[in-house]
Amino acid sequence: MKQRLKHWLFALLGKEPEAVVVTFCTGDPGLCRRMAEEVRTLVPERRHFVATDSNWPELRRELRRYRIGLAPVMLTRQSNSLRRVAYRLAPRKILAYNSRLERHHLKLSLASFLFWRGVPLDRIYLRPWWWPWPKRECTVTPTGDRVLEGRPCLPERRRIAVLSPYFPYPLAHGGAVRMFNLLREAAREFDVELFAFTDDDAAPQAAPVLEFCARVVLVAKPRYREPRWSTWLPPEVREFRSPAMHRAIARERASFGFEALQVEYTQLALYRGDALVEHDVTFDLFGQIARRERTFAAWWDWFRWSRFETRAVRAARRVVVMSPKDAEMLGPKAATVVIENGVDLARFQAVPETPGQRLLFIGSFRHFPNIAAYRFFTERVWPLLRDKFPRMELTVVCGPDHLTYWRAFAETPEPAADPRIRLLGFVADVRPLYCEANLVIVPTTVSAGTNVKVLEAMAMRRAVVSTTSGCAGLGLLDRHSVWVGDTPEAFAAGIATLIADPDRRAQIADAAFWHAKRNFDWEAIGEKQRAMWRELVGERAG
């Protein structure tokens, strides 16, 4: 009876009784095509139409005899006449998609307004801890820790602890490379205890680290669920606020008896170590972004980091920086010690190039400047090279879960596909990639500290084309031991010149290799680490 009445009523109105789905292509054609395909799988039982700017006049006449039951649209920042048509025809039936291909039913609500403004879906329902209303999601803080025993302690050795935001193995990125090698060098003289956060309950590959660390304490990283804008502390700092880690450090200070604590990375400065390692000067990084973007959100990130980091470096007894440039930036009130990044020359041994036009970029997408670097190269440099060098190929090491981090920092679901660009996730050993490459690129547009990947390329005798920020603090000379280009045209010209001239490429690679051999061997840098620890425990004993 109900179905007959429905058919009779819509027949009077001149409409078909069953509602249809009209997908409005109001954004990037590729994304809209994927949106339409997904909507077909979500609502397979309905008839589907796809509206575009070109077919809308004809489609509008055909749709007069149908009622719209669902109207998917692609949201963009630009005004769009076809999207306004969708709002008018089906105001309560809009299924909105953003450029990340996340979807949300629009209605009169704060969540819909935030989605319309471009806020990622996973952050729309986050609430600050001080928010008075019920929360959809709350921060999850794991309890407890795991202790792994390493090499035996010796009575004559002094004991030092190191706190890291991640376990420094495998050697898949620059921070892990630095910590692993300096821990190994420091263990020649000290018994070292390592505290490290882990992303999950899975046991890390601990055996190589336990060969020189006396003890390792692992604590699961909190799952931080608050809006980025909502706190005085930078959100990266709040991500590592862990009562379990505080308890573990206090317990081990009493039982293991370490005499000093070294904290790696500024975001862990709340743990108040004796030495703070500034892998990069973070407020400088966010300052570069603020000057480029000129938005309140960018300024707010810079302000919080400048406030927090300035206080942290002044409170630490020693502040380790990667270069004299970083020491100068922190000013005279910080007790800075320069302990450079280095490279394992025994591990990274060069092999002769094979002819080709193969480029290599190593940069984990977990560190958002690497996403900015990839976009700078693929969107502004690569178009200047692609047609001139039809055999040129690019390999990119993006790190684990690279699409997750891409979606967090970019406005697309994944990088645009290109048959000549190979994207690799986690790579345990990057040496074979250096061996097959003809040229290493570092297209970093915002950066701080010094890049270990540049040092690895130098050790492998591969010429580097870099921006100024990408090779800062390493003492390299433009056109002698590196090729520097800061504009898309200059960067592309450097690649074109060196790809076309193997002899010039080899000269730059050789000059860089000998510079690395003289200045960046881990054994010499490790002595600087041990000397600083001697000073710390000596001061405490005195």
C-alpha positions in Angstrom: 0.0 0.0 0.0 2.8 2.4 0.9 4.7 1.8 -2.3 1.5 2.2 -4.4 0.8 5.5 -2.7 4.3 6.7 -3.3 4.2 5.9 -7.0 0.8 7.6 -7.3 2.0 10.8 -5.5 5.2 11.1 -7.6 3.2 10.4 -10.7 1.0 13.4 -9.9 4.2 15.5 -9.6 5.6 14.2 -12.8 8.6 12.5 -11.0 10.0 9.1 -11.0 9.4 7.4 -7.5 13.0 6.3 -6.9 15.6 9.0 -6.0 18.8 9.2 -8.1 22.3 10.1 -7.3 23.8 13.1 -9.1 27.6 13.5 -8.6 28.7 17.1 -9.3 32.2 17.4 -10.7 33.2 20.6 -9.0 37.0 20.2 -8.6 40.0 18.4 -10.0 38.8 16.0 -12.8 40.9 13.1 -11.5 39.6 13.4 -8.0 36.0 13.9 -9.2 36.3 10.7 -11.2 37.4 8.8 -8.2 34.7 10.4 -6.1 32.0 9.3 -8.6 33.5 5.7 -8.6 33.3 5.5 -4.8 29.8 6.9 -4.7 28.7 4.1 -7.1 30.0 1.5 -4.8 28.4 3.2 -1.7 25.0 3.4 -3.3 24.9 0.6 -6.0 21.1 0.2 -6.0 20.4 3.8 -7.3 20.7 5.3 -10.8 23.7 7.5 -11.1 24.3 10.7 -13.1 27.6 12.7 -13.3 27.2 16.5 -13.8 30.0 18.5 -15.3 30.2 22.1 -16.6 30.0 20.8 -20.2 27.1 18.5 -19.9 25.0 20.3 -17.2 22.6 22.2 -19.6 21.5 18.9 -21.2 21.5 17.0 -18.0 19.4 19.6 -16.2 16.5 18.9 -18.6 16.9 15.2 -18.2 16.8 15.4 -14.4 13.5 17.3 -14.3 11.6 14.0 -14.0 13.8 12.7 -11.2 14.2 13.7 -7.6 17.8 13.9 -6.2 18.3 11.6 -3.2 22.1 12.3 -2.9 24.3 15.0 -4.4 28.1 14.4 -3.9 30.2 17.5 -4.5 34.0 18.2 -4.4 34.8 21.1 -2.1 37.5 23.5 -3.2 38.5 27.0 -2.0 37.4 28.5 -5.3 33.8 29.6 -5.9 32.0 27.2 -8.3 28.7 27.7 -10.1 28.0 24.0 -10.4 28.4 23.5 -6.7 25.9 26.3 -6.1 23.5 24.4 -8.3 23.9 21.3 -6.1 23.3 23.4 -3.0 20.1 24.8 -4.5 18.7 21.5 -5.9 19.5 19.2 -2.9 20.4 21.4 0.1 19.8 18.5 2.6 21.4 15.8 0.5 24.9 17.1 0.0 27.7 14.5 0.4 30.8 16.7 0.4 34.3 15.4 -0.5 37.5 17.3 0.2 40.7 17.0 -1.9 41.9 14.2 0.4 38.8 12.2 -0.7 37.4 12.3 2.8 33.6 12.6 2.8 31.1 14.2 5.1 27.3 14.9 5.0 26.8 18.6 5.1 24.3 20.0 7.6 23.9 23.0 9.8 26.6 22.2 12.3 30.0 23.2 13.5 31.5 20.0 12.1 30.1 20.7 8.6 31.4 24.3 8.8 34.9 23.1 9.7 34.8 20.5 6.9 33.7 23.2 4.4 36.6 25.3 5.6 39.1 22.5 4.8 39.8 21.0 8.2 40.8 17.3 7.8 38.1 15.0 8.9 40.1 13.2 11.6 40.6 16.6 13.4 37.1 18.0 13.2 35.8 16.2 16.3 38.9 16.9 18.4 38.4 19.0 21.5 40.9 20.7 23.9 41.2 19.2 27.3 39.5 22.4 28.7 36.5 22.1 26.4 33.3 22.0 28.5 31.2 19.9 26.2 31.4 16.1 25.7 34.3 15.0 23.6 34.2 12.6 20.6 37.8 11.6 21.1 40.3 11.9 24.0 44.1 11.5 24.3 45.1 8.0 25.1 48.1 7.7 27.4 49.6 4.2 27.8 50.9 3.0 31.1 53.9 0.9 32.0 57.1 0.2 30.2 59.4 -2.6 29.0 63.0 -3.0 30.0 65.6 -4.8 27.8 68.9 -5.8 29.2 72.0 -5.1 27.1 75.7 -5.5 27.6 77.0 -5.9 31.2 78.0 -2.7 33.2 81.5 -2.2 34.5 82.3 -0.6 37.9 84.8 1.9 36.4 82.4 3.3 33.8 80.2 6.3 34.6 76.5 6.0 33.7 74.6 8.2 31.3 71.0 8.1 30.1 69.6 9.2 26.7 65.9 9.9 26.0 64.7 9.6 22.4 61.3 10.1 20.7 61.8 6.9 18.8 64.0 3.8 18.8 67.1 4.6 16.8 67.2 1.5 14.7 66.9 0.6 11.8 69.0 3.4 10.3 66.2 4.6 8.1 66.5 8.4 8.6 69.1 10.9 9.7 68.1 11.2 13.4 68.4 7.4 13.9 71.7 7.4 12.1 73.1 10.1 14.4 71.9 8.6 17.6 72.9 5.1 16.8 76.5 6.1 15.9 77.0 8.5 18.8 75.6 6.0 21.3 78.0 3.4 19.9 80.9 5.9 20.2 79.9 7.0 23.7 79.7 3.4 24.9 83.5 3.1 24.5 83.7 5.0 27.8 80.3 5.1 29.4 77.5 2.7 30.4 74.5 4.0 28.5 70.8 3.6 29.3 68.4 4.4 26.4 64.8 5.6 27.0 62.7 5.5 23.8 59.1 5.9 22.8 57.6 3.4 20.5 54.6 3.8 18.1 53.0 0.4 19.1 53.5 -2.7 21.2 55.6 -4.4 18.6 59.2 -5.0 19.8 61.8 -3.0 17.8 64.9 -4.5 16.3 66.8 -4.0 19.5 69.7 -6.4 19.1 72.1 -4.0 17.4 71.5 -1.3 20.0 71.8 -3.7 22.9 75.3 -4.6 21.8 76.5 -1.3 23.2 73.7 0.0 25.5 73.5 -1.5 29.0 69.7 -1.1 29.2 66.8 0.0 27.1 63.5 1.2 28.4 60.6 1.3 26.0 57.4 3.3 26.6 54.5 3.4 24.2 53.9 6.9 22.7 50.6 8.6 23.7 47.9 9.0 21.1 47.5 12.7 21.2 44.0 13.9 20.2 43.6 17.6 20.6 43.3 20.5 18.0 46.7 21.9 17.0 45.6 25.4 17.8 44.4 24.8 21.3 47.4 24.9 23.7 50.2 27.2 24.7 52.6 24.3 24.2 53.4 23.3 20.7 51.3 20.2 19.8 54.5 18.2 19.0 55.5 18.7 22.7 52.2 17.6 24.0 52.4 14.5 21.9 55.1 13.2 24.1 53.7 14.1 27.6 53.8 10.7 29.2 53.5 10.0 33.0 54.8 6.5 32.2 58.0 7.9 30.8 58.4 10.2 33.8 58.0 7.3 36.2 60.4 5.1 34.3 63.1 7.9 34.3 62.7 8.4 38.0 62.8 4.7 38.8 65.9 4.1 36.6 67.6 7.1 38.1 67.4 5.4 41.4 68.1 1.8 40.3 70.4 2.2 37.4 72.0 5.3 38.9 72.7 7.4 35.8 74.5 10.6 36.5 73.2 12.7 33.6 70.3 12.7 31.2 70.6 13.7 27.6 67.3 14.6 25.8 67.2 14.2 22.0 65.0 16.7 20.2 63.4 19.9 21.4 59.9 18.4 21.8 61.2 16.3 24.7 62.6 19.3 26.6 59.8 19.0 29.2 61.7 16.0 30.7 64.4 18.5 31.8 67.6 16.7 30.8 71.1 17.9 31.6 71.8 18.1 27.9 69.4 19.0 25.2 70.2 18.0 21.6 68.8 20.4 19.1 68.6 18.3 15.9 67.3 21.5 14.3 66.4 24.9 15.7 62.7 24.4 15.5 61.6 28.0 15.9 63.8 28.8 12.9 62.0 26.1 10.8 58.6 27.5 11.8 59.8 31.0 11.3 60.7 30.2 7.7 57.2 28.8 7.2 55.5 31.9 8.8 57.5 34.3 6.5 56.4 32.3 3.5 52.7 31.7 4.3 51.9 34.9 6.2 48.9 33.3 8.0 47.8 33.5 11.6 48.1 29.7 12.0 51.8 29.8 10.8 52.6 32.7 13.1 50.9 30.9 16.1 53.1 27.8 15.5 56.2 30.0 15.3 55.3 32.0 18.4 54.7 28.9 20.5 57.9 27.2 19.4 60.0 30.4 19.9 58.6 30.8 23.4 59.0 27.2 24.4 62.4 26.5 22.8 64.0 29.7 24.1 63.1 28.7 27.6 64.2 25.1 27.1 67.7 25.9 25.8 68.3 28.4 28.6 67.3 25.8 31.2 69.6 23.1 29.9 73.2 22.8 31.2 74.4 22.0 27.7 72.7 22.5 24.4 74.0 20.4 21.5 73.7 21.9 18.1 74.6 20.6 14.6 76.6 23.7 13.4 78.1 27.0 14.4 75.2 28.7 12.5 72.7 27.0 14.9 74.8 28.0 18.0 74.7 31.6 16.8 71.0 31.5 16.3 70.4 30.4 19.9 72.4 33.2 21.3 74.9 33.7 24.1 72.5 32.7 26.9 72.5 29.1 25.7 75.4 26.8 26.8 75.9 25.5 23.2 78.3 22.7 22.1 78.7 22.0 18.5 78.6 18.2 17.8 78.1 17.8 14.1 76.3 15.2 12.2 78.5 12.6 10.6 78.7 9.6 8.3 79.9 6.1 8.7 82.7 6.0 6.1 83.2 2.3 6.6 79.6 1.6 5.9 79.0 4.0 3.0 81.6 3.0 0.5 81.4 4.3 -3.0 81.1 2.2 -6.1 81.5 3.5 -9.7 78.5 5.0 -11.4 76.6 3.2 -14.2 75.6 5.4 -17.1 72.1 6.9 -16.8 70.0 9.8 -15.7 68.8 8.5 -12.4 68.0 11.0 -9.6 67.6 10.1 -5.9 65.8 12.0 -3.2 65.8 10.6 0.4 63.4 12.3 2.8 60.9 10.7 5.1 57.4 12.3 4.8 57.1 12.0 8.6 59.2 15.3 8.6 56.9 17.8 6.8 59.7 19.8 5.2 60.4 16.7 3.1 56.9 16.9 1.7 57.4 20.6 0.9 60.6 19.6 -0.8 59.0 16.9 -2.9 56.2 19.2 -4.0 58.7 22.0 -4.9 60.6 19.5 -7.1 57.7 17.7 -8.7 55.5 20.8 -9.2 58.1 23.4 -10.2 61.4 21.8 -11.1 60.4 18.4 -12.7 58.3 20.1 -15.5 61.4 22.0 -16.6 63.3 18.7 -17.0 60.8 16.0 -18.0 60.6 16.7 -21.7 64.3 17.7 -22.1 65.5 14.4 -20.6 63.0 11.7 -21.6 65.1 9.0 -19.9 65.5 10.8 -16.6 64.0 8.9 -13.6 63.5 9.9 -9.9 63.5 7.5 -6.9 62.1 8.9 -3.7 62.5 7.3 -0.2 59.4 8.5 1.6 59.7 6.5 4.8 57.1 4.3 6.6 53.4 5.2 6.4 54.3 7.9 3.9 50.7 8.3 2.6 49.4 8.9 6.1 51.9 11.8 6.6 51.3 13.1 3.1 47.5 13.4 3.8 48.2 15.2 7.0 50.4 17.9 5.4 49.1 18.0 1.8 45.6 18.5 0.4 45.5 15.4 -1.9 45.1 11.7 -1.0 48.5 10.9 -2.5 51.2 12.4 -4.7 50.3 12.7 -8.4 51.2 9.5 -10.3 54.2 9.7 -12.7 55.6 6.6 -14.4 59.1 8.0 -14.1 58.9 8.7 -10.4 59.3 5.7 -8.0 58.0 6.2 -4.5 59.4 3.9 -1.9 58.2 3.6 1.7 60.4 2.1 4.4 63.9 1.1 3.1 66.1 -0.6 5.7 69.4 0.0 3.7 69.6 2.9 1.3 73.1 2.1 0.1 72.0 0.2 -3.0 69.9 3.3 -4.0 72.9 5.5 -3.8 74.9 3.0 -5.9 72.3 3.1 -8.7 71.8 6.9 -8.7 73.7 9.3 -10.9 72.7 12.4 -8.9 71.3 13.1 -5.5 68.9 16.0 -5.1 68.0 17.9 -1.9 65.2 20.3 -2.9 64.5 21.5 0.6 62.7 24.8 0.8 62.4 25.0 4.6 65.0 23.4 6.7 67.0 23.6 9.9 70.0 21.7 11.3 72.2 19.7 8.9 71.1 16.9 6.6 72.6 13.5 7.1 71.4 12.4 3.7 73.8 14.9 2.1 76.7 13.5 4.1 75.8 9.9 3.0 75.7 11.1 -0.7 79.2 12.7 -0.2 80.5 9.4 1.3 79.1 7.5 -1.6 80.8 9.9 -4.1 77.5 11.0 -5.6 77.2 14.7 -6.6 74.5 16.7 -4.9 72.2 19.4 -6.2 70.7 21.2 -3.3 69.0 24.4 -2.1 71.0 26.6 0.2 69.0 25.4 3.2 69.4 21.7 2.2 73.2 21.8 2.6 73.5 24.5 5.2 76.1 24.0 8.0 78.2 21.5 6.1 80.9 23.9 4.7 80.3 22.9 1.1 81.2 25.3 -1.7 78.8 26.0 -4.6 80.0 24.5 -7.9 83.0 22.9 -6.2 81.6 20.3 -3.7 77.9 20.9 -4.3 75.6 22.6 -6.8 73.3 25.1 -5.2 70.0 26.3 -6.8 67.2 28.0 -4.8 64.8 28.8 -7.6 63.1 26.2 -9.8 65.1 27.4 -12.8 68.4 27.3 -11.0 67.8 23.9 -9.5 66.8 22.5 -12.9 69.8 24.1 -14.5 72.1 22.4 -11.9 70.6 18.9 -12.6 70.7 19.5 -16.4 74.3 20.6 -16.3 75.6 17.7 -14.2 73.5 15.0 -15.9 74.9 16.1 -19.2 78.5 16.4 -18.0 79.7 13.2 -16.1 83.2 14.6 -15.7 81.9 17.7 -13.9 79.7 15.5 -11.8 82.6 13.4 -10.8 84.7 16.4 -9.8 82.0 17.7 -7.5 81.5 14.2 -6.0 85.2 13.7 -5.4 85.6 17.2 -3.7 82.6 16.4 -1.5 83.9 13.0 -0.5 87.3 14.3 0.7 85.5 17.1 2.6 83.4 14.4 4.4 86.4 12.3 5.1 88.2 15.2 6.7 85.3 16.6 8.8 82.5 14.2 9.3 83.8 10.8 10.5 81.8 9.5 13.4 84.9 8.5 15.4 86.1 12.1 15.7 82.6 13.4 16.4 82.1 10.7 19.0 85.0 12.1 21.0 83.2 15.4 21.2 80.2 13.6 22.6 82.3 11.8 25.3 84.1 15.1 26.2 80.8 16.8 26.8 79.6 14.0 29.0 82.8 14.1 31.0 82.2 17.7 31.7 78.6 17.1 32.8 79.4 14.3 35.2 82.5 16.2 36.4 80.4 19.2 37.3 77.8 17.1 39.1 80.5 15.3 41.1 82.1 18.7 42.0 
